[in-house]
Amino acid sequence: MNGPGPLGTFLQARRARLRPEDVGLRDLGPRRRVAGLRREELAQLAGVSVSYYARLEQGQSRGASAEVLDAIARALQLDDHEREHLHRLADGARHTPRPRRPRPERLTAETRDLLRAVDGVPAIVLGRRTDVLAWNTLGHALLAGHLDFRDPDDPERRPNMSRMLFLDPHCQELYADWKRKARAVVGNLRITVGRNPEDPLLAELIGELSMKSPQFASLWADHRVAPCDAAAYELHHPLVGTVTVTQQTLSIARSPEQTLIVCTTPTGSPSEEALALLRQTSDTASPAGPVVAIHLAEAHARAHPLSRCGGPSGLGEVPC
C-alpha cells in the first residue's frame, strides 16, 4: 500500500486533536514537537505496541481485529459514529475491490409516491453522492428555485447539493449560518466515503470540491465524522424572507443509499406562514408558478452573472 491511506490519515488526524491533558497525561509544554498525542502515548493508552500502531498509521498493516480497533477508538475518545467509521475504514483497507463506474441512480415508483405524499412540506430525495434525484414543488422553491424544476430527471443535469452548497452563491446566501450547514454536509460525506471507498464518482466529487472550494478543503482535512439527521436552520429566502426550518433526513425502504429530506416548521409560526406564501406563489398549477421561477432566475443572474454550479461529477458544468 502506498502512503497511509484513508485509515492511517484518519488515525493521524484524530490523534492530533487530542491534548495530553485530555487523556490524563502531563503536558510538557514547548518541549513537545508534535500536535496532539505522540504515537507511543496513543499506543500505550490503547494497549498495543508502538511499532504495531505505527504500521497502522503508515498503511503497512491491514489485519487489525475488532478488539484492537475498539481499544484505539477508546484511546482516541471517538464517539459512536466515529468508531463505526474507523471500523469501515479498516474493512476497506483489508479489501480493495476494483472501482467500477456506477450507473445513474434512479427512483422507484414507491419513492415517487412517497414524495407526492409529503407534498405539503418542502422535500427532496438525495442519492448516495448527494445528487438531487427528485424534489417536490415546495422543496424546489425553497432550496433551489433558481434552477429548472426538471433538472433532476436528467442524470447529466442533476444538481448536487454538496456542490451547490460550496460553489453556488445562491445556496451559500440561503443559509444564515452557512458554516454550520457546511460542517454538517462534510461530516456526512465522510461517512459516505467510508461506506463506499471504491466509488469513483464520489471520489471525483470530493476532488472537485477540494480543488474549487478552500472552505471545503479545510473542513475535509479536519476528518470530523457526523451524520446529517435533524437540525434547525435559518434560511434567507429571496422571495419570502426569513424562514426557520428543521431539516430531517429519513431513510427510504428498499433504497438504503437514498434519503428523503423534509423541512418542517412549528405550527402557527411566522415560518409556517412564509412557507404557505411560497406554496401559493410556486404552485405549478397556478399561473404565478412560471413567473416566480423567472424572477428568481433573473435576480440570481443579476447578482451573480458569472456563477456556475456543475452537474454530477465528471459531467461538466451547467448554468445556475
N, C-alpha and C positions, 0 to 999 in steps of 0.2 A: 504494500500500500504506500502511495506517495503522499507524504505530509500527514498531519494529524487527522484529517477527515472530519466529518460533522461531529462525531463523538468526542474526539480529542479537543476540538475547538470549543465545544460546549463546556467540557470539564474545565478547560483553562479559563474561560470567561466567568464561570460561576466561582471558581477558586479565587480569582482576582477580586471578586466583590466582597469576600469575607475579610474582616479585620481580625487580628489576633484576639482582641478583647471580645469579639462576638462569640468565640468558642472557649473563652476562659484562659487564653494564653497571655503571657506578659508581652506588651508592646515594647520593642527595643528602640522605637523612635527612628532617628535618622540612620541608625546602623542597618536598617532593613533596606535591601536593594530591589525588592520586588513588590509589586502592588498586591495586596491581599496576603493569603497564606502561602507559605513555601510548599513545594511538593512533599517534602519529608514531614511537614506538620500535618498536612491533609492525610497522608498515608498512615501516620500514627493514629490519628483520630478514627480512621476507617478500619484500622486493624489489619492492614495489608503492608507488604514490603514496599519500600521506596522504589526499588527497581521495577516491580510489577506495576505500580501506579504510573510510573514514568512511561512505561511501554504503552499503557492505555492512552495516555495523553498524546503520545507520539504516533499513534495509529499502528503500533507494532504488535498489539495483542488483540485478538478478536474473541477470546473464549471466556470472558467474564461471566461468572454464574450470577443467577438472580440474587443470591445471598450477598455476594460481593457488591453488586450494584446497589442493593438496598443499604449496605453499610456506607458506601460512598455517598449515597443520597442523604443519609442522616448526617454525615460529616459536613456536607455542603449545605445543610439546612434547607433542602429542597421541599417545596410543597407537593401536594399530591399530583398536580398537573405536571410539574417539572420532573417528578420521579417517573411518571409514566412516559414522558418524553425521553428521559435518559434510557429507559429500557428499550424504547423503539429504536433509538439511535444505535444501541448495542446490537439489536437484532439486525439492523441494516448493515452494520459492519461485518457481521457473520455471513450474511447472504447478500451478494451483489448481483442481482439479476440484470440482464441486458436491457437498457432503456428501449421502450417501444413508443412509437408515435401514437398517442391515443386518438380515438375517434372523437368527433364533436359530441358534447353531451346533449342529451335530449330529454324532454319532459314526457312522463307517462300521462295517459288520459286522466288517471286518478289525481295526479298532481295539478293538472289544469282545472279539474273540478274543485279541488281544494282552494285554489287561488280565486276562483269565482265565488266560492262560499264565503270568503272573507272580504268581499268587495267593499264593505262598509268602512274598512280601515286601510291605510297605506300598507301594501305588501309587495314583496319581491321574492323571487326564487333565485338563489345563487348556486352555482356549481362548485366543484372541488376547488377551482382556482379563483374563486370569487367572480367568475363571469356571470353576467345577468342573463339567466335563461328565460325569464318572463317577469312581468310586473303587471299589477292591475292599474287602472286609470289613476287612482289616487296615489299609489306608490310612485308611479312615473312623475306625476305632477309635483309631488313633494320633494323627491330626491334628485330628479334629473329631467325636469320639464323642458330644458333647452335641447334635449336630444329627441330624435324621432322615436315615437312610441313603438314602431315596428322593428327597430334595430335588433332586439334580442332574438327575433325569428330567423335571422340570417347569421350563421356562425362566423362569417367574415366581417360582420359589422357589430357583433355583440359588444356592448360596453363591458368593461371590467371595473368593479367597484374599487379595488385596490389601486388600479391605475388612475381612475378618476379622482380618488381622494388625494393622491400625491401630485398629479400632473394637470388636473383640470381646475382652473381658477374658480369656476362656478361652485364646485364641490368644496373647495378649500374655504370659500367665503360663507358657505352654507352653515358650517358648524361654528358656534360661538367659541367653543373650546376645541379647536381643531387638533391641537397636540394630544389631547386626551383620546380623541377618536383614533388618531393615527397610531398611538401606542397600542390601543386595543386591537386594531387590524393587524399590526405587525406581530403581536404576541400570538394571535390566532393563526397567522400564516406560518409561524414557527412550528406549531403543532401539525399543520397540514404537511409541511415539508418532512417532518419526522415520520409521518404515516406513509408518505409517498416519495421516498428519496429517489426513486427511479423515473419520476415523471419529467420528461424533457420540457414540456410546455410550462410547467411550474417553475423549473429551473430558469427558463428563458424570462419569465415574468420577474423573478427575483433579480436576475442580472440586469434587466432593463431598468427596473426601479432603482437599483443601486447606482447605475450609471447616470440616470437623469435626475434623481432627487437626492441631494445631500441629506435632507431630513430622514428619508427612508434609510439611507446607508448608515447613518448614525444609530437609528433605532434598531436596525437589523444586527449591527455589531454588538449590541447590548445583550443579545441572547435571552431576553425575557420570554417566558412561555406562559400564556394565559388564554383561555377560550373566550370567545365572544358569546355570552349567554343572554344577559339582560342588563341594560344600562340606560339611564336617562340622559338625553342630550337636548340642549337648547339650539334651535335652528333659526337662522335669519333668512326667511324666505322672501324672494324679491316681489312676490305678489301679495302675500297675506301677513307679512311681518314676522314677529317672534312667535315661534311655536315650540313648546317643550313636549317632547315625546319620549316614551320608553320603547327602545328598540329591543325586541325579544327574538332570539334565534331558536327556531323549532326544528327538530329532526323530522324527516319525511319517511314514512314507512315504505319499504321496498326500494328506496333510493337513498341509501345511507350517506352518500357523498354529497347530496344536495340538501340545502337548508331553506326554510321559509322564514323570512324576516318580516315581522309585523311591527307597526308603530302605533302605540296606543296613547291616549291622553286621559286624564282624570275627568270623570263625568261632571258636566256643568262648568268646566274651566274655560278661561279665555282661549286656551289652545284647542279645545274641542270645538269652540265656535269658529276659530280660524280654519280648522280642517273642514268644517261644514261649508264655509265660504269657498274654500279651494275645491271642494267636491262639486259645488254648483258651477264654478267657472271652468272646470276641467272636464265636465261630463261630455264624452264624445258624442252622445246623442243630442247634445244641445248645440245650437249654432255658435255659442261662445267658445266651445272647445278649441277649434282650429285657431280662433283669434288669440286665445291665451298662449297657445304654443308659439304663434308668430311673435307675439310681444316678448315672450321670454327669450326666444332666439335672437331677436333684434337687440334687446337690452344686453344680452351676453356678448353679441358681436361688437356692439359699440364700446363696451368696457374692455374687451379682450380681443382685438381684431386679429391677432396672430395666434391665439391659443389653439392647440390641437390635443386631442386625447385619443390615443391609438385604440384599435380594436384588439382582439385577442392576440396573445404573444405570437410573434412571427408572422402576423398577417397585415402588417403595415399600419398606417395611420388613417383616421377618418376625421373630418371636421367635428369640433364640439358643437 
